[in-house]
């Protein structure tokens, strides 16, 4: 994982998620998101695909990630279930972990 992040640091100037990500988004920040979700293991992102496209598998993985860290992501927003959108609190947790 560390080598992958180092490779991304060379390929991409910023190794953190800086904006909201949602279904149908594309680009290096989506690739970064997918790498981080894959690092959480198969219980979060079973397929672990790193495509740069935010499709249904990535959305499901984001929901699982949000529900895994519900105390920090969902509860402060009054939510019981993940939304599948990488909002501010989801982004903050991802950036903290990775």
N, C-alpha and C positions, 0 to 999 in steps of 0.2 A: 504494500500500500504506500509506504513512504517513497519508494522509487517512482511509483505512478504519479504521486503528487509532485515530486521533484521534476518529473518529465513535463507535467502540466505547467509548472512554474516557468519552465523554459519556453514552452509552446505558447503559453498565455501569460500576459503580464500580471494578472491578478488572480490569486488562488483563494477566492472567497466568493460567496454568492452575494451579489449586491442589489438584486432587484427581485420583485415578485416573479415567480415562475408558475406557469399553469399549462393545462392541456393544450396541445398543438404548438407550444413554444419550441424553438430550435436554437442550437448554438452551443458555445463552449461552456456557458454556465449550466446548461442542461446536462452536458457531459460530466461536469464536475459533480452535480447533484447525483447523477447515476452512479458515479464512482463511490461517492460517500454512502449512498443507500446500499450498494453492493457490499461495502465494508461492514455494514451492520449485520450482514449474514443472510442466509436463505429465508429466515423467518420474516424478514422485512422485504427483501427483493430477491425472490426465488430464482428468477431467470438471470439477474445480474447483467443485463445487456447495457452496453455503453455505446449508444447510437447518436446522441445529441438531439434526439427527437423525444419530446414529452408526450408519449402516447398512453394508452390504457394501462400498460404494465407499470410505467413510471408513476402514474396517478395512484394505482393501488399501493405501490411501495411507499409513496408519500403518506397515504392514509395510515398505513401500518406504522410508519415512523412517528407520525403525530400521535397515534394512540399509544405507542410504546412510551412516549415522553409526555403523556397527557397532562401531568401535573404542571409542566412548564409551558405547554403549547395550547392545550384545549381548555383546561379549567379556567385560566385567567380570562378567556374569551367567552366563558359561559357555554362552551360546547361539550357535547358528550362523545361525538364521533369526529373522525378526521374529515377534512374537507377536500384533500387532494391538491390544494393550492399551497405553494410555498410562500406563505405570508410572512410578515415581520417576525413573529415569534418562532416560526419554523426555521426561518433563515438564521435567526440568532442562535438557535440550538445547534444547527448544522455547523455554523461557523465556529462555535465554541468547541464542538467535538473534534473537528478536523482542521 
